[in-house]
Amino acid sequence: MTIPINAGIVDEAIFHILRREQVEVGGWIRLSTLARQWWATGLRRSDLVEGLARLENGGYLSLEGSEDETVAILRKRPPLFRPDAWYKLRTLYQIRARPRSGTLPANDRRKARA
């Protein structure tokens, strides 16, 4: 099943993580923390990189720090829940539910060892 991924879905996934981490305007999150939580979205790492650049260009985020520790600072509030947001959230759910390449579900791993 092919799931169309657009910029809005990626942006919503980033905003979802920021809300879950309770990042308010002026607050920050370590990119290492964001990257760890990104894995659970089922989206590609390149989607995160492109999404962060897009949100930075849009004035929502700024990225600051050094190579050792970079943080994303929330500069303005994410858009409010839009009418099409249900579709984006449903799509994110479908992405998370699909099997990951290169990994076996727990039951299959046990069968492979036997």
C-alpha positions as CSV (number, residue, x, y, z in Angstrom):
1,M,0.0,0.0,0.0
2,T,1.4,3.4,-1.0
3,I,0.8,6.2,1.4
4,P,1.2,9.7,0.0
5,I,3.5,11.8,2.2
6,N,3.3,15.5,1.8
7,A,4.9,18.5,3.6
8,G,1.8,19.0,5.8
9,I,2.0,15.4,7.1
10,V,5.7,15.8,8.0
11,D,5.1,19.2,9.6
12,E,2.2,17.8,11.6
13,A,4.4,14.9,12.9
14,I,7.0,17.4,14.1
15,F,4.4,19.6,15.8
16,H,2.9,16.5,17.4
17,I,6.3,15.6,19.0
18,L,6.7,19.2,20.2
19,R,3.2,19.1,21.7
20,R,3.9,15.8,23.4
21,E,7.1,17.1,24.8
22,Q,5.2,20.2,26.0
23,V,7.5,22.6,24.1
24,E,6.0,26.1,24.3
25,V,7.0,29.2,22.3
26,G,10.5,30.1,23.3
27,G,11.1,26.6,24.6
28,W,13.4,24.0,23.0
29,I,14.0,20.4,22.3
30,R,17.3,18.6,21.7
31,L,17.6,17.4,18.1
32,S,18.9,14.1,19.5
33,T,15.6,13.7,21.4
34,L,13.5,14.7,18.4
35,A,15.4,12.2,16.2
36,R,14.8,9.4,18.7
37,Q,11.1,10.1,18.8
38,W,11.0,10.6,15.0
39,W,11.6,6.9,14.5
40,A,8.2,6.1,16.0
41,T,6.5,8.1,13.3
42,G,7.5,5.7,10.6
43,L,8.7,8.5,8.4
44,R,12.2,8.7,6.9
45,R,15.0,10.6,8.6
46,S,15.3,12.7,5.4
47,D,11.6,13.8,6.0
48,L,12.6,15.1,9.4
49,V,15.6,17.1,8.0
50,E,13.4,18.6,5.2
51,G,10.6,19.3,7.6
52,L,12.9,21.1,10.1
53,A,14.4,23.2,7.3
54,R,10.9,24.1,6.0
55,L,9.7,25.1,9.5
56,E,12.8,27.1,10.1
57,N,12.2,29.0,6.8
58,G,8.6,29.5,7.8
59,G,9.7,31.1,11.1
60,Y,8.3,28.4,13.3
61,L,11.6,27.0,14.5
62,S,15.2,28.1,14.8
63,L,18.1,25.6,15.0
64,E,20.9,26.6,17.3
65,G,23.9,25.1,18.9
66,S,27.1,23.2,18.0
67,E,27.9,19.9,16.3
68,D,27.8,18.3,19.8
69,E,24.4,19.7,20.9
70,T,21.9,21.3,18.6
71,V,18.4,22.4,19.7
72,A,15.3,23.3,17.9
73,I,13.7,26.4,19.5
74,L,10.0,27.0,18.9
75,R,9.6,30.6,17.7
76,K,5.9,30.8,17.0
77,R,2.8,28.7,17.7
78,P,2.0,25.9,15.3
79,P,-1.1,26.4,13.2
80,L,-4.3,25.4,15.0
81,F,-6.1,22.2,14.2
82,R,-7.1,22.5,10.6
83,P,-10.0,20.7,8.8
84,D,-7.6,18.5,6.9
85,A,-5.6,17.6,10.1
86,W,-7.7,14.4,10.7
87,Y,-6.4,13.1,7.4
88,K,-2.8,13.9,8.3
89,L,-3.2,12.2,11.7
90,R,-4.9,9.1,10.1
91,T,-2.0,8.9,7.6
92,L,0.6,9.1,10.4
93,Y,-1.2,6.3,12.1
94,Q,-1.2,4.2,8.9
95,I,2.5,4.9,8.5
96,R,3.3,3.8,12.0
97,A,1.3,0.6,11.6
98,R,3.0,-0.6,8.4
99,P,5.8,-3.1,8.8
100,R,9.3,-1.7,8.7
101,S,11.8,-2.9,6.2
102,G,14.6,-5.1,7.6
103,T,12.8,-5.9,10.8
104,L,10.7,-8.9,11.6
105,P,7.7,-8.8,14.0
106,A,8.4,-10.4,17.4
107,N,6.6,-13.7,16.5
108,D,8.6,-14.1,13.2
109,R,11.8,-13.5,15.1
110,R,11.0,-16.3,17.5
111,K,10.2,-18.7,14.6
112,A,13.4,-17.7,12.8
113,R,15.5,-18.7,15.9
114,A,13.7,-22.1,16.3
